[in-house]
Amino acid sequence: MRRPRTRTVRSLLAAACAAAALLTSALPAAAATGASSGGSPRPQATVAQGVLRGQDHAGAQEFLGVPYAAPPVGDARLRPPREPRRWTGVREAVRQAPACLQFSPFGLRDPADVSEDCLYLDVYRPRTARPGARLPVVVWLHGGAYSQGTGTQFGGRTMADLTGSVVVSINYRLGQLGYLGLPEITGQNAQHSGSFGLMDQMAALRWTRENVAAFGGDPGNVTVSGQSAGSGSVCALLAAPSAAGLFHRAVLQSGPCTLLRTPDGARAESEARAFAAAAGCTDPASPAACLRSASGPALVEAARTVPASGPASGDGLLPVDPATAIAGGHWNKVPVMIGSTRSEARLFVALTQPYLTQEQYTAQVLAGYGAAGPEVLGRYPVSAYGSPYLALSAVMTDSTFACQTAWTAQLFAAQVPTFVYEFDDPDSPTLYGAQVPGLDESNAHSAELAYLHDFTMGERPLTSDQVALATRMKRYWGAFARHGAPVAPGQTAWPAAGSGSGSGATVLTLSPSATRAGTSFGSDHQCAFWRTQPPRPL
């Protein structure tokens, strides 16, 4: 599988971090509290650590701020997650936990609402759910370039109520607190890994397996789902031997495994040593102790010039890069749903070079694609798109997210039932805080999230037609979680991609005007051409 051009991918990920951080400013720090409506008894659930008391909210029940691991603070910093503490009495579960420490240079709505004590999750279930109901379970992994974000941004009330499922949204450690391949630290755990964020995700899945029956969920029917870096995390979970059995379906949104490649041990160590030096931990005798005693803000400052690259491969936790493992058939095989938005890169180009001129566009393509530059310009002329911004967005969308989604789907489809989608709403709301005046940012990276979650990142509410699309999408996602296939009664049939994937693979287009299955995705995004382009070394 060919790897994408390095310069493009790095700029995309850097922009993704900036964009996601801007967006978090739109979100409330905690959910509303209070008694259930009508004075009815508030819902309770008994988990391994004690009794939780949640609340009714907007058609569902929610249990917020539930600890799935002990606080990773003090000497527990930069170590694998530990079992959560038990409590006595009834624990109130009506407020969301703080976000994990953010490693982007942008703030949340409440910059003080972060903590290293952040390994918590939120559980949403239908009002009628009871222990033993064996409802399908969806565990959500947020995106944010492995450096920012929080599971509290993604409410699951509507999904739970509409689809009869239990939805779990988690926090996990970010930046170098979550991903640091320093041998003096990795050597202190059995798997010789510094991918603590990935370990957190596995701990949350283990907690879910052990406790979700108390909420009416089926521990034998768990779907792990993520977007962007969250999708990259799903890739890692699919390839991690110790994650086997923790989930039974996988959803990958705008984060194909062949695009989000993992750094190997040598690169992870090099980046970790550069980070330690930037943090002032230069004594070779005590880098681990120094990093554990450093202040959180000092670590965030050090990461400004040395961003984290996410989970590394080549250790006991993740022996092989996920795309390589999947191509070789050595992975945790489960049914897969995978897809992207129609114009992913519009968000990144809007945030980095919104007012690109035609001369700049031409120069950038010629410099970035070498000998293939003239052909790229011929295939993506400004005259065909209306502006250099839209032309460059199309180049970057097709060469990265779109075609890499098709190629990752091809790997999956040869081995397991695989269902591919493209989100295409030409009037989708722009993400809050990321709108650049005069630019069309519809269908950009993250556009589908407002249609799947109780999500307040949009610049405006969905229209009635968009709400109808959102309902159809939730029903497809819910059916996939329940059955391993998105078979939703009364909705357009969604065929599997088929083992003969590639340019002619079946893709379901999700649009307000018409949801339809077709085979033009590869030609629409010129994937045959992009497959001929040589990889460039990292």
Secondary structure as the mmCIF struct_conf table of DSSP 4:
data_model
#
loop_
_struct_conf.conf_type_id
_struct_conf.id
_struct_conf.beg_label_comp_id
_struct_conf.beg_label_asym_id
_struct_conf.beg_label_seq_id
_struct_conf.end_label_comp_id
_struct_conf.end_label_asym_id
_struct_conf.end_label_seq_id
HELX_LH_PP_P HELX_LH_PP_P1 ARG A 2 ARG A 5
HELX_RH_AL_P HELX_RH_AL_P1 THR A 6 THR A 24
TURN_TY1_P TURN_TY1_P1 SER A 25 ALA A 26
BEND BEND1 LEU A 27 LEU A 27
BEND BEND2 ALA A 29 ALA A 30
HELX_LH_PP_P HELX_LH_PP_P2 ALA A 35 SER A 36
HELX_RH_3T_P HELX_RH_3T_P1 SER A 37 GLY A 39
HELX_LH_PP_P HELX_LH_PP_P3 SER A 40 PRO A 43
STRN STRN1 GLN A 44 VAL A 47
TURN_TY1_P TURN_TY1_P2 ALA A 48 GLN A 49
STRN STRN2 GLY A 50 ARG A 53
STRN STRN3 GLN A 55 HIS A 57
TURN_TY1_P TURN_TY1_P3 ALA A 58 GLY A 59
STRN STRN4 ALA A 60 PRO A 67
BEND BEND3 TYR A 68 ALA A 69
HELX_RH_3T_P HELX_RH_3T_P2 GLY A 74 ALA A 76
TURN_TY1_P TURN_TY1_P4 ARG A 77 LEU A 78
BEND BEND4 ARG A 79 ARG A 79
HELX_LH_PP_P HELX_LH_PP_P4 GLU A 83 ARG A 86
BEND BEND5 THR A 88 GLY A 89
STRN STRN5 VAL A 90 GLU A 92
BEND BEND6 ARG A 95 ARG A 95
HELX_LH_PP_P HELX_LH_PP_P5 GLN A 96 PRO A 98
STRN STRN6 ALA A 99 CYS A 100
HELX_LH_PP_P HELX_LH_PP_P6 LEU A 101 GLN A 102
BEND BEND7 SER A 104 PHE A 106
BEND BEND8 ARG A 109 ASP A 110
TURN_TY1_P TURN_TY1_P5 PRO A 111 ALA A 112
STRN STRN7 VAL A 114 SER A 115
BEND BEND9 GLU A 116 GLU A 116
STRN STRN8 TYR A 120 PRO A 126
TURN_TY1_P TURN_TY1_P6 ARG A 127 THR A 128
TURN_TY1_P TURN_TY1_P7 PRO A 131 GLY A 132
STRN STRN9 LEU A 135 LEU A 141
BEND BEND10 GLY A 144 GLY A 144
TURN_TY1_P TURN_TY1_P8 ALA A 145 SER A 147
BEND BEND11 GLN A 148 GLN A 148
HELX_RH_3T_P HELX_RH_3T_P3 GLY A 151 GLN A 153
STRN STRN10 GLY A 155 GLY A 155
HELX_RH_AL_P HELX_RH_AL_P2 ARG A 157 THR A 163
TURN_TY1_P TURN_TY1_P9 GLY A 164 GLY A 164
STRN STRN11 VAL A 166 ILE A 170
HELX_RH_AL_P HELX_RH_AL_P3 GLY A 175 GLY A 178
STRN STRN12 TYR A 179 TYR A 179
HELX_RH_AL_P HELX_RH_AL_P4 PRO A 183 THR A 186
TURN_TY1_P TURN_TY1_P10 GLY A 187 GLN A 188
BEND BEND12 ASN A 189 ASN A 189
TURN_TY1_P TURN_TY1_P11 ALA A 190 GLN A 191
STRN STRN13 SER A 195 SER A 195
HELX_RH_AL_P HELX_RH_AL_P5 PHE A 196 ASN A 211
HELX_RH_3T_P HELX_RH_3T_P4 VAL A 212 PHE A 215
TURN_TY1_P TURN_TY1_P12 GLY A 216 GLY A 216
STRN STRN14 GLY A 217 GLN A 227
TURN_TY1_P TURN_TY1_P13 SER A 228 SER A 228
HELX_RH_AL_P HELX_RH_AL_P6 ALA A 229 ALA A 239
HELX_RH_3T_P HELX_RH_3T_P5 PRO A 241 ALA A 243
TURN_TY1_P TURN_TY1_P14 ALA A 244 GLY A 245
BEND BEND13 LEU A 246 LEU A 246
BEND BEND14 HIS A 248 HIS A 248
STRN STRN15 ARG A 249 GLN A 253
BEND BEND15 SER A 254 SER A 254
TURN_TY1_P TURN_TY1_P15 CYS A 257 LEU A 259
BEND BEND16 LEU A 260 LEU A 260
HELX_LH_PP_P HELX_LH_PP_P7 ARG A 261 PRO A 263
HELX_RH_AL_P HELX_RH_AL_P7 GLY A 265 ALA A 278
TURN_TY1_P TURN_TY1_P16 ALA A 279 GLY A 280
TURN_TY1_P TURN_TY1_P17 PRO A 284 ALA A 285
HELX_RH_AL_P HELX_RH_AL_P8 PRO A 287 SER A 293
BEND BEND17 ALA A 294 ALA A 294
HELX_RH_AL_P HELX_RH_AL_P9 GLY A 296 ALA A 303
TURN_TY1_P TURN_TY1_P18 ARG A 304 THR A 305
BEND BEND18 VAL A 306 VAL A 306
BEND BEND19 GLY A 314 LEU A 318
BEND BEND20 VAL A 320 VAL A 320
HELX_RH_AL_P HELX_RH_AL_P10 PRO A 322 ALA A 327
TURN_TY1_P TURN_TY1_P19 GLY A 328 GLY A 329
BEND BEND21 TRP A 331 TRP A 331
STRN STRN16 VAL A 336 THR A 341
TURN_TY1_P TURN_TY1_P20 ARG A 342 ALA A 345
HELX_RH_AL_P HELX_RH_AL_P11 ARG A 346 THR A 352
TURN_TY1_P TURN_TY1_P21 PRO A 354 TYR A 355
HELX_RH_AL_P HELX_RH_AL_P12 GLN A 358 TYR A 369
HELX_RH_3T_P HELX_RH_3T_P6 GLY A 370 ALA A 372
HELX_RH_AL_P HELX_RH_AL_P13 GLY A 373 ARG A 379
BEND BEND22 TYR A 380 TYR A 380
HELX_RH_AL_P HELX_RH_AL_P14 VAL A 382 TYR A 385
BEND BEND23 GLY A 386 SER A 387
HELX_RH_AL_P HELX_RH_AL_P15 PRO A 388 THR A 397
HELX_RH_PI_P HELX_RH_PI_P1 ASP A 398 ALA A 402
HELX_RH_AL_P HELX_RH_AL_P16 CYS A 403 ALA A 413
TURN_TY1_P TURN_TY1_P22 ALA A 414 GLN A 415
BEND BEND24 VAL A 416 VAL A 416
STRN STRN17 THR A 418 PHE A 423
TURN_TY1_P TURN_TY1_P23 PRO A 426 ASP A 427
HELX_LH_PP_P HELX_LH_PP_P8 SER A 428 THR A 430
STRN STRN18 LEU A 431 LEU A 431
TURN_TY1_P TURN_TY1_P24 TYR A 432 GLY A 433
HELX_LH_PP_P HELX_LH_PP_P9 GLN A 435 VAL A 436
TURN_TY1_P TURN_TY1_P25 PRO A 437 GLY A 438
TURN_TY1_P TURN_TY1_P26 SER A 442 ASN A 443
TURN_TY1_P TURN_TY1_P27 HIS A 445 GLU A 448
HELX_RH_AL_P HELX_RH_AL_P17 LEU A 449 LEU A 452
BEND BEND25 HIS A 453 HIS A 453
STRN STRN19 ASP A 454 ASP A 454
STRN STRN20 GLY A 458 GLY A 458
BEND BEND26 GLU A 459 ARG A 460
HELX_LH_PP_P HELX_LH_PP_P10 PRO A 461 THR A 463
HELX_RH_AL_P HELX_RH_AL_P18 SER A 464 HIS A 483
BEND BEND27 GLY A 484 ALA A 485
TURN_TY1_P TURN_TY1_P28 PRO A 489 GLY A 490
BEND BEND28 GLN A 491 GLN A 491
BEND BEND29 SER A 499 GLY A 500
BEND BEND30 GLY A 502 GLY A 502
TURN_TY1_P TURN_TY1_P29 SER A 503 GLY A 504
STRN STRN21 VAL A 507 LEU A 510
BEND BEND31 PRO A 512 SER A 513
STRN STRN22 ARG A 516 GLY A 518
BEND BEND32 THR A 519 THR A 519
HELX_RH_AL_P HELX_RH_AL_P19 PHE A 521 ASP A 524
TURN_TY1_P TURN_TY1_P30 HIS A 525 GLN A 526
HELX_RH_AL_P HELX_RH_AL_P20 CYS A 527 ARG A 531
TURN_TY1_P TURN_TY1_P31 THR A 532 THR A 532
BEND BEND33 GLN A 533 GLN A 533
HELX_LH_PP_P HELX_LH_PP_P11 PRO A 534 PRO A 535
#
